[in-house]
Amino acid sequence: MALFQEIDPETFSGGRIVGIIPGSVAADLDLRPGDELLAINGQAVEDIIDVQFYSAEEELELVIRRNDVILQFEAERNYHQPLGLEFAHPTFDVDIRRCTNLCEFCFVLQMGPHYRRTLYVKDDDYRYSFLFGHYVTLTNLNDHDWWRIETMRLSPLYVSVHVTDTERRRRFLRNQNAGDILEQLRWLAERHIEVHTQLVIVPGVNDGEWLARSIQELAELWPGDEEYGGVVSVSVVPVGLTKHHKYGMRPHTVAEAAQTLDFVESLQSDFLDRFGIRFIYPTDEWYLVTGREVPTLEAYDGHELHENGLGMVRAFLDDWEVVSKEIADTRQMPAPQTLTLATAALFAPTLRNKAAEFAALTGCDVKVVTIRNEKLGETITVSGLLNAGDVINQLRESGCGDLVVLPRVMFDHPDIISLDNISPQDIANQFNRTVALADSLGDVWDALLGKSKVMYRPGVAPAGTIDLKVLGNGSNGSTAHFS
């Protein structure tokens, strides 16, 4: 290790290290939490993608900032030995790249006051697309970004297309600088980058003939050969609009949803013959809104698109089929309890049906409470966009059992807080009841057995310093399922 030079700490941005994996290169070098990684083998690193890419060599030279002093470390890495660094943020230059569009259906533009601060950030970062499956528009990339995608082969990417016609897409995004999306997708395909796309459908804007044309033009970019990239899926998503929407868009009627679902499903058999997969996939909401049975998991052709709302309801149903047999075979049943299961409107009928079966098997008194989304409006019917304030107010009205079960995705945040900054522990303390988070009835069964790792018992200090009085001052989402 050699002392390199002293620097102004504001001159450089690096990746702040928060953890060291035992047995790794970093552990051997005695790197420490609080250090900042600046470069690997002479290459400045701007995110964990750079770290993964440049640390794949057997000989490594790391430049570290420690207490405003620059240090240089050299190491030899065994082939299977990880670098072993955990970072505070996946991106080092900025926390996340901001969106340059002004889409009229953007949830950030439809938020009311008193939500957690990050919900007012419009993100559109291709790095988060590669790392975490976030959908991006490709409208804010510079030459360096395109170079990185090509050089590091960042595949797959997840791209919001919405409509393939350039002028209509520019109007849809309210961004006259948006490039030709088909040209961009073709460029990615030629460089062996696979792309999952989505079309958020707004009645009267990009449905009908525009939807048919977009699907046809995206299908022309199907890779056709496993060695090549291209468009490998198209998710069709209904627009979600809160009561704060200002631009005159509207959600689909049930009849319109049925018509769209019929059209998309009619294309799937043709694509199955042509490509060997269905290629285009309606999200779960179309089925729940129209009261139709959701497809089997096989209908998604192995694509992992749960986070975009595809197959989550079927996964819930399949999980229950397995868990119900486990419960039926249980020799020593836990003591019956009164359970309150809270969910959003769209999934409530499905949950209520299966919760009745759960009650019959376990002997528990199970009540499903449908939570109205008062703060975002009753057109928002998915569990991932429920507010804890609405849950608290409506459970007070309906009463709650010994165990309160809430959708886990309500608290899908590193700090385990809801959209309106309330933790499950706060709710447990409010009601003097144990609160469990769940994705499935299997998770509810685990809670009854005392095996759940996400249970919150009353009498513990609140997780944060949230003033629940803000709930009376008025105040991206998950699909429709228990969590």
Beta strands, then each sheet from edge to edge (+ up, - down):
strand 1: 2-6
strand 2: 15-20
strand 3: 36-40
strand 4: 43-44
strand 5: 59-66
strand 6: 69-76
strand 7: 85-87
strand 8: 157-160
strand 9: 194-201
strand 10: 230-238
strand 11: 280-282
strand 12: 338-344
strand 13: 365-371
strand 14: 403-407
strand 15: 434-438
strand 16: 455-456
sheet 1: 1+ 6- 5+ 3- 2+ 7-
sheet 2: 1+ 6- 5+ 3- 4+
sheet 3: 8+ 9+ 10+ 11+
sheet 4: 13+ 12+ 14+ 15+ 16-
end
